[in-house]
Amino acid sequence: MKIKVLSLFVAFFATTTLWAYDFKSGDLCYNITGDNTVEVTGDYYYHDLTSVNIPSSVADESTGRTYSVTSIAEGAFSYCRSLTSVIIPNSVTSIGGEAFTDCTGLTSVTLPNSVTSIGERAFLRCTGLTSVTIPNSVTSIGGYAFSDCTGLTSITIPDGVTSIGYSAFEGCTGLTSVTIGNSVTSIEFGTFSGCTGLTSVTLPNSVTSIGGSAFYVCTGLTSVTIGNSVTSIGESAFSHCTGLTSVTLPNSVTSIEDHAFYGCTGLTSIIVEGGNTTYDSRDNCNAIIETATNTLVQGCNTTIIPNSVTSIGGVAFGSCTGLTSITIPDGVTSIGEGAFESCTSLTSITIPNSVTSIEFGTFSGCTGLTSVTIPNSVTSIGYSAFEGCTGLTSITIPNSVTSIGIEAFSYCTGLTSVSIGNSVTSIGVWAFAGCMGLTSVVIGNNNELDIEAHAFSDCENLTSVTCYANVPPIIGFDEDYYDDEGHKLETPVLRGAFDTDRLQKMRLYVPAKAISQYNEAEEWKDFGRIAPIGATTIDTNEEQ
């Protein structure tokens, strides 16, 4: 019994505290906020209201004092679902957080020119709201202010607004057009996320950054023009904008962050502002129009990344299946993990000399990629970097590369030849596994090379390996407990870098003076024929 009484007391106390007010006049309650000012505050009985006309001034009958109404308090009319109209006087300067949250019957709101700020969640989930007039006096719009207002069709953000809060218009699925004023400096996290009806956006030159998920899943968006002051495009900013076909990127952009354009399956072209981009090939373009200020790419399935960009984030263009070629400018020093993974239509890529590493999965699943030139600046090729690039026919790995990661080129079934540079010290597990079209491999002269287990496993057509190292590379071994059909073996089998059952059919070419060492080295000794480099295929071990 004591517990029940205490619970009721707490509930009553919480309720009376929530709806506490200094005085009431007519249907509305007020709290005194200054010598001559008050705010409209909430009351339980507001839930029955269908219309509200807030006065510019109000008298406290108990004291006879008159106050100016300058604000609407936090949560004042929240969940008033019967409310259909509100008149706000010119005396009001701020609308508090959650002031009209879940007022689903509200169809239109006109904010007076006195209002300077709209608080967080002020009109959250006002699903019946079809129009909002934001006056020039407003300087800030709070987070989630109009989120999930699914009836809104257009928004004009005036020039006076300098900040739009996170997710301010998130989930406004009926929104088809947005005009953003020239004073806005940043588009925050999730600002227009889920606005599936939005078809085009132009960001003014005042905007310097586009926040994470700013236009996430805006599936109706077909074009975006980004002002020339933007320096960064945030994580998942345009992710899953499947209708996006073109983007205008200014030369001010220095970073394209993780997942920025991930899943933009319709993206076929990028327009680069600045007019200083050059093209090595124009075969894919119907027309290129160069002006003093812009380079326009028309009828072109090419992504030209601005010269100002220094970093491309992980999965930044992942699953952009409409892209056929990529030009990465010389300023880029880092390309994130999976940056172009599953770009299945990508046939060519230009990697600049400024890039030092190709990260995990950067081009994995790019099944249309036929050739890649890896520059001499690259020192490492990461885990699964080109995994599943079935269209690749040949690869030359430059002398600058020191490591080839796990599964780096696995299941590149179209590869017929591989040339590995002199500086490579490690070739990872499964690095070239499943490259069934591979017939020859050339390995450089590094005497400290380690080749891990299964590096060339399931390379069914590999017949020739040439290794220039005077010291046989160390082969890693793995214990295999199952046969090819998945049956458990009574005695585990050691698996090296190559398929044991095919070694007798393969030729190994090495420096003449090192033949005896290869004849004694683990796995190398099992090759069917070991001959000096330059020998013909008919040479035998005896003739050596």
N, C-alpha and C positions, 0 to 999 in steps of 0.2 A: 504494500500500500504506500509506503514512504517513497519508493522508487517511482510509482505512478504519479503521485502528487508533485514530486520534484520535476519530472518530465513535463507535466502540464505547466508548471511555473516557468520553466526555461522556455517553452514554446511561446507562452504568453508574453514573456519579457522580450523575446526576440522579435515578436510581431509588433509590439508597441514601440520598440526601438526603431524598427524599420520604417514605420509610418509616423514617427514623431514629427510634430510641426509646431510652430509658434502661434499661429492663428489661422482662422479659416474665414474666407469671404466668398459668398455664393457657393459654387460647386468645388472651388479649388482651395488647396491648403498651401501655406507659405512659411518659409523659414527666413528669419532676418539675417542678412549677410553683411550689413554695414549700417552706418548711421541712417542712411536714407534708401537702402536697397534691400530687396528680398528676391528669393528664388521660389519658383513653383515647385512644390515637393509632392510626393505621392500620397495616395490614400486608398484603402481597400475598396471603397465604393466607386472609384473611378472605372472599375470594370464594367459598369452599367452605362457609362457615357457613350453617346454616339457622335457627339461633336463637342469641340472645346474652343472657346474664344478667350484667349489669355489677354487680360487688360494690360495697358502700358503702366498703369499705376493702380495701387490698391490701398484702402484704408483699414487699419486695425481698429475695429469698433471699440475694443476694450480700452484702448489708450488714446484714440482719436488721431493718431499719427498716420500720415500718408507716405507710402514708399513707392519707389520706382521698381518695376519688375525687370530685372536685368539678366536672369538666367533660368533655365529649366534644369532642375536637379537630376542627379544620377538616378536612373530607373523610375522617374516620375510617372510615366504612363506605360511602363512595360507591361506586356500581356493584356493590354486593353483591346481585345479583339473585336469589340463592337464599335470601336472608334473609326469613323469614316472621314472626318475632316478636322483640321486644326488650323486656327488662325493665330499667328505669332506676331506680336507687336514690334515696332521699330526700337523699342527700348531694350530688347533682349540681345545680349552680345555673345552668349555661349549656350550650347545645347549639350547637356551632360551625357556621360556614358550611359548606354542602355536606356536613354530617355524614352524611346518609342519601340524598344525591342518587342518583336512578335505582335505588333499591331497589324494583324493580317487584313483587317478591313479598310485600312488607310489607303486611299487611292492616289492622292496628290498632296504635295507639301510645297508651299512657297515660303522660302526663308527671307526675312527682311534684310536690308542692306546694313543693318547694325550688327549682324552675327559675324563673329570673327573665327569661331572654332566650333567644329562638330565633333563631339566626343566619341570614344571607342564604342562600337556596337550601337550607336545612337538609333539607327533604323534597321538593325539586324532582323532578317526574316520578315520584313514587311512585304509579303508576297503579293499583295494587291496593289502596291505602289507602282503606278505607271509613269509618273513624271515627277521630277524634282528640279527646282530652280535654285542653283547655288549662286549667291550674290558675289559681286566683286570684293566685298569686304572680308570674305572668308580667307584666312591664311593657312589653316590646317584642317585636314580631314582625318579623323582618328581611325585606328585599326578596326576592321570589320564594320565600319560605319554603315555601309549599305550592302553588306554581304547577304547573299541569298535573297535579294529583292528580285525575284524571278520575273516580275512583270515589267521592270524597267526596260525601255527600249533604246534610250539615248541619254547620254550624259555630257554636259559641257562644264569643264572645270575651268573657272575663270583665271585670269592672269595674276590675281592676287594670291592664289594658293601656292605656297612654297613647299608644303609637304603633304603627301598622301600616305596614310598609315598602311601597315601590312594588311593584306587581304581586304582592303577597303571595299572592293566591288566583287569579291570572290563569289562564284556561283550565281552571278546575274545572267542566267542562261538566255534571257530575252534581249539582252543588250546587243544592238547591232552596230552602233556607232559611238565613238568616244572622241571628244575634242579636249586636248590637254593644253592648258595655258602655258605661257612662256616663262613663268616664274618657278615652275616645278623643277627641282634639281635631281630628284631620284624617284624611280618607280620601285617601291619597296617589295618585300617578299610577298608573293601571292596576290598582288594588287588586283589583277584581272583573271586570276586562275579560275578555270572552269567556265569562262564566259563563252560558251560554245556557239553563240549566235554572232559573235564579233567577227566581221569580215576583213577589216583593214585598220591599221593603226599607223599614225604618224607621230613620232616623238619629237618634241621641239628641241632646239639647240641648247636650251637651258639644262636639259637632263644630262647628268654625267655618269649615272650608273643605272643598270637594270638589275633589280634584285632577283634572288632565287625564286623560281616558280612563278615569276611575274605574270606570264601568259600561259601557264601550264594547262595542257589539254584544251586550249582554245581551238577546237577542231574545225571551226568554220573560217578561221583566219587564213586568208590567201596571200596577203602581202604585208610587209612591215618596212617602214622607213625609219631609220634610227638617226637622230640628229648628230651633228659633227662634233659634239662635246663628250659623247659617251666613251668612257675608257674601259669599262668592263661589262660583260654580259654574264649575269649570275647563273648559279647552278640551276639546271632544269628550267631556265627562263622561258624557253619556247618548246620544251619537251612535249612530245605527242601532239604537236600542232600538225595533224595529218593533212590538212588542206593547204598548208603553207607551200607555195610554189616559188616565191622569190623573197629575198631579203636584201635590203640596202645597208651595207656596213660602211661606216666612215673610217677614214684612216687614223682617227683618234683612238680606236679600240686597241688596247694592249693585251687584254686577256679574254679568252672564251672559256668559261669554266665548265666543270663537270656536267654532263648531260644537257648542255645548253640547247642543242637542237636534236636531242635523242628522239628517235621515232618519228621524225618529220619525213614520212614516206613520200610525200608529194614534192619535196624540195628538189628543184632541178637547176636553179641558178641563183647566183648572188651578184648584186650590183655593187661595185666598189667605188665609193666617192674618192675624188682626189686626182684622177686622171694620170697617175704615175705607175699604173700596173702594166706590165708587158706580157705578151703572149708568145710562147714558143710555137704553138700550133693553133690554127683556127679551123681545123677540119670539122670540129663538132658544132660550129656556130653558123647559123644562116646569115647573120649580119652582126657586125661589131661597129658601133658608132662611138668614136672618140671625140670628146669636146674638151674645152679648156679646164673644166671642173669635174667631169665625170667620165668614166669608162663604162659604157652600157653594154651588157651582154644580152643579146636577144636570140631566142630560139636555141639556147645553149644549155647543155646539161653539165655545166662546169662550175665548180666552186673555186672562186678566187678569194683567198683570204688576204685581208689588207696587210700591207708591209709593216704597219705599226704593231701588229700582234707579235708578242714574245712567247706566249704560252697558250696551248690548247688543252683543255681539261679532259679528264677521263670520260670516255663514251660521249664526247661532245657532239659528234655527228653519227653516233652509233645508230644502225638500222635506218639510215637515210637511203632507202633503196632506189631512189630516183637519180642519185648522183652517179655520173659516169667518169669524171676525172677530178682530181684535186691538185691545186697548186698551193704549196705551203711556202710563204715568203722567207727570205734569208734571215729575218729577225727572230724567227721562232727558235727557241733553245730547248723547249720541252714539249713533248706530245704525250698526253696522259694515257693511262691504261684504257684500252678498248676504244680509243678516240674515234676510230672509223670502223669498228667491228660490225659485221653483217651488212656492210654497204654492198649488196650483191651485184649491183650494176656497175660498180667501179672497175674501170679497165686499166687506168693508169694513175700513177701517183708520182709527184715530184717532191723529193725530200731535200731540203737545203743543207748546205755545209755547216750550218749553225747547230743542227741537231746532234746531240751526243749519245742519245740512247733511244732505242725503240722499245717501249714498255710492254707490259703484260697485255696480250690480246689486242694490240693496236689495230691490226688489220685482219684479225681472225674472222673467218667466215666470209671474206670478200671473194666470193666464188668466181666473179668475172675478171679479177685482176690477172693480167697476162704477163706483165713485166714490172720489175721494180729495180731501180738503181739506188743502192745504198751508198751514201757518200762516205768519204774518208774520215769525216768527223765522228762518225758513230763508233763507239767503243763497246757497246753491248746490245745484244738482241734478246729481249726478255721472253719470259714464259708465254707460250702460245701466241707469239707476236704475229705469225702468219698461218696459224693453224687452220686447216680446212680451205686454204686458197687453192681450190682445185684447178683453176685456170692457169696457174703459174707453170711455165715450162722450163725456166732456167733461173738460177740465182748465182750471183757472184758476190761473195762476202769479202769486203776489202781488208787490207792489212791492218787497219786501225782497230778492227773488232777483236776483243780479247775473250769474249764469252758468248756462247749461243745457249739460250735458256732451255728449260724443260719444254718439250713439245713445240718448240719454236716454229718448225715447219711441218709438223705432223699432219698426215693425211692431205698433203699437197699432191694429189694423185696425178696431176699433169706434169710434175717435175720430171725432166729426163736427165738433167745434169746439174751438179752442184760443185762450185769451186770455193774452197774455204781458205781464207787468208793466212799469212804467216804468223800473225800475232795471236791467233786464237789459242787459248790455254785450256779451255773446257768446252765440251759439247755435252749438253744436258741429257737426262733420261728422256727417251722417246723423241728426241729432237727432230729426227726425220722419219719417225715410224709411220708406216702405212703409206709411204710414197711409192706406190706400186708401179708408177711409170719410170722410176729412177733406174737408169742403166749404168751411169758412171759417177764416181765421186773423186774429186781431186782435193787432197789435204796438203796444207802448207808445210813449211820446214821447221815448225816450232818443236824443239826437242823436249819441251815440258808439257806437252799436250795430254790431257785426260779425256777419254771418251767414256761416258757413263753407259750403264746397261741399257739395252734396247734402243740405243740411239738410232740404229738403222734396221730395227725390227720390222718384219712384214714388208720389206722392199723386195717384192717377188721377182723383179726383173733386173736387179742389180747384179752385174757380171764383172765390173771392173772398178778397182779402187787403186788410186795412185797416191802415195804418201811420200812427201819429200823430206820428212824428218829422218835424221841419221840415228836417232834413238826411237825405238818403237813406242808409240803412244801407249799410255797405261789404260787398259780396258777395265771398266767396272763390271762386276758380275752381280746377278740377282738370282736368288733361289726361286725356282718355279715349282709350285706344288700341284699344278693342274696341266693336263695336256690340252691340245688345241680344241678338243670337244668338251672341255670343262670337267673331265673326269679326274678325280684326285689320284696323284701318282704315289706309288708305294715309296719310292725314293725320289726326293727332290732333284730337279735338274738345274744345273747352273746355266744361266743365260747371259751371254756377253752382249757386245754392242751389235753384232750381226746375227742373223738366223743360223744357228748351228747346222741345220740340215741342208743349207744351201752353200756353205763355205767351200765344199769340194768342187763346186761348179764355178767358183769365182776366181778371177785373176787379181793378183796383188803386184803392183809395180812400185819399187822402192829404190833408193840409191844403191848402186852396185856394192859399195863397201859395207853396207848395212844389212845385206841379205842374210848373213849368218845370224845376226841378232834377231831378225824377224822370224827366222826359222826356229828360234828357241823361245820366242815371246808368247805368252798366253793369248790364245785365240788367233793371233796373226799366223802362228805356225800351222793352223788348220786350213788355211786357204789352199785350194786345189793346185794353184800354181803361183809361185813367187818368182818374179823376173825383174831385172834391172829396168829402171825408167828408160823408155825409148825402145825397149825390146818389142818385137812383133808378136802377134797372138800365137804364132806357131812355135815360139821358143818353148823349150821344156826346162825343168829344173836341172836335168843332166847337162844340157847345153850351156847353162849358166856357168 
